[in-house]
Amino acid sequence: MRIEYLYRYPVKGLTAEALEQTEVETGGAIPWDRDFALAQGYSGFDPANPTWLPKWNFLCQMKHARAALLFSVFDPGSKILRIRAPDGSGIEANPMTPAGRERIGGFLAAYMAEEARGQPTFHYIPGHVFRDQ
């Protein structure tokens, strides 16, 4: 099998990152692919019992066209997520910490403005992947 392009999406619904290489364990996923997500306030997502939900329960370009204008990059070494909006505003925070997730969620909710439903929350749950089925 030949793979010509390899991408990961650290934040479900935001921009992809091109990878030169990666290692995947048998039965595993690309490291840091869709490990983070912004759940809409009405999503019903329970971080104590994370289960699959359809993509429209989260920030997704299918329902939130403005999300395509955001540029994001995650550095696994420093654990810093950087998100930039077209107007130059942005956020740099560690999504592995509750304070970092709160800051990122606040930035994304403000950016989404009227497209946000309820109080969106930004999630990272070790071992859970926010994939489409």
Buried (B, 14 or more C-beta within 10 A) or exposed (E): EEEEEEEBBBBBBBBEBEBEEEEEEEEEEBBBBBBBBBBBEEBEBEEEEBEEBEBEBBBBBEBBEBBEEBEBBBEEEEBBBEBBBEEEEBBBBBBBEEEBBEBBBBBBBEBBEEBBBEEBBBBBBEEBBBEEE
